[in-house]
């Protein structure tokens, strides 16, 4: 309780930005997914696999929000390390482990949900092949990031307790590998979008196909965007405030 009482005083703490973003975008992401299923029910359409993937993404997003809130309120995120007690520092690094595990899951499941939506809207052979290939790339990136986060330091308690006898791998190499796979996904997505023009047997042009499917797009895609935005923005704010705190320490 002493930790909570000392850290809850957020005046002048750059971590307030993290706190606000975590709460606001966590609520927005939840509302968007709820509205997605409400639209499904109103349209009398059964949920599909892309709906289930966005639910998983929402769960990871909320885990990221909760970990961020705890890191600010109980772990003193945003403050100089000289202002924190040893117990607060341990709490901070525990929440950081939860953040770096939740973030790739939230990102990947949102991307997979969108790609599954593409497969549903544009069911041509070439486009399906491109979409499933991208799903494999995204899944590989997610698995790599989660396993690297869990196995980077051995034992796992060494992530937050430097007093134990342990070692950590090359964190910089892990970051570069993760960034490389994520960049590959973006490039492949752009290439697939440009070259794989999905034409169905009943539609002779892309415009006709898009027009026929337009009524199903809003409630399918609107809930994916806040999940993606919330995780991206919260991660950006956390890096920014932690950098500022390191510069002042």
C-alpha positions, 0 to 999 in steps of 0.5 A: 500500500505504501508503494501505491500511495507514493506512486499514485501522486502523478503530478509532474510524472511523464507516465501520466500520458501512458496512463491516459492513453491506456485507459482511453484506448482500452475503452475505445477498443472494447466499445468497437469490438462490442459494436462489431458483434452488435452489428453482427447480431442486427444483421443476423450474421453468425460470427466468423473466424476474423471476429474471433481473432479480433476478440483475442486481439482485444484481450491482448490489448486490455492486458497491455492496458492493465500492465501499463496502468500498473507500471505507472501507478505501482511501478513509477513508470516515467520517473527517474530510477533514483526516485523509485524503491527496489520494490517499485523497480521490480514491479516496473520490470514485471509489467514490462515483461507483460507489455512486450508479450501482449503487444505482439499478440495484439498486433498480430491478431489484429492483422490476421483478423483483417487478412481473414476479412480480405479472404472473405471479401475477395475469395480468388485463388491468387488473393487467398494465397497472398493473404494466407502467406501474410498470415504465416509471416505475421504468425512467425513474427508473433511467435518469435517475439513472444518466445524471445521475450520469455527466453531472453533472460534465464531464469525468467525472474532475472528480468526483474531481479538482478540479484539472482544468478542469471544471464540475458541474450542479445536484446538488440539482435532480438529487436532487429529481428522482430523489426525485420519480420514486421517490415517484411510483412508491411512490404508483402502487404503492399505488394499483394494489395497492388498486384493481387486484384481480386476479381470474382466470377460474378463480378467483372471488375474490382469496382463491382466486387467492392460495391457488392461487398461494401455493406459488409465492410463497416462492421467488419473492419471498424473494430480492428482499427482501434485495437491496432491504434491503441497498442501502437500509440500506447507502445509509442508513449511508453517508449517516449516517456521511458526515454525521457526518464532515462535522460533525467536519471 
